[in-house]
Amino acid sequence: MPDKSQWIGTEARVITCSYQFARMNTLTLGIQTGEKFRIAFDYYAHGKLYSGEFQSPVAIPQGATIAIRYNPLSPEENSRSGGASSGTGRHLIAFGIAGSVVLSLIWLTFLRGCS
C-alpha cells in the first residue's frame, strides 16, 4: 500500500456546499465549531467517477475545482475526505463524557439511598 506521498494528484469539482447549523451535543453544547460548511465533490480516477465530502471553515462555490490526491490502489480514498475517523473521535469523546455523567449520577443516587 503506497503512503500518502505516493498518491496521485487530480482536480475535483465541488458539487454542493451547504451551511451546517450548530447541533446540540455533549461536546459543543450547541456552539458552532470551526468547520461550518459541508463540501461534497466528485473526481475521476482510472476513468471512474468517485465522490467525497469534507467540512470546511469557508464556503467553496459549487462548480469550483479543488486539488486532491487519491490512493492509486484504492481510488475511493482521497486526501480531502476524512473517512470514518473524522467524526468518530468526537463522537467517542461525547459518549464518554455522557457516560461518565450518567454513571456519576447513578453512583450518587446509590450513596444517598444507603445512608
MOGI-V562461 format. One record per backbone hydrogen bond with DSSP energy under -1.0 kcal/mol. CO is the residue of the C=O (numbers start at 0). NH is the residue of the N-H. If there is no record, write none. Layout:
# MOGI-V562461
[[CO/NH] [CO/NH]]
This chain:
# MOGI-V562461
[[2/5] [3/6] [7/69] [9/67] [11/65] [12/41] [13/62] [15/39] [17/37] [24/28] [27/30] [35/19] [36/55] [37/17] [38/53] [39/14] [39/15] [40/51] [41/12] [42/49] [44/47] [47/44] [49/42] [51/40] [53/38] [55/36] [60/63] [63/13] [65/11] [67/9] [68/78] [69/7] [73/76] [76/70] [84/88] [86/90] [87/91] [88/92] [89/93] [90/94] [91/95] [92/96] [93/97] [94/98] [95/99] [96/100] [97/101] [98/102] [99/103] [100/104] [101/105] [102/106] [103/107] [104/108] [105/109] [106/110] [107/111] [108/112] [109/113]]
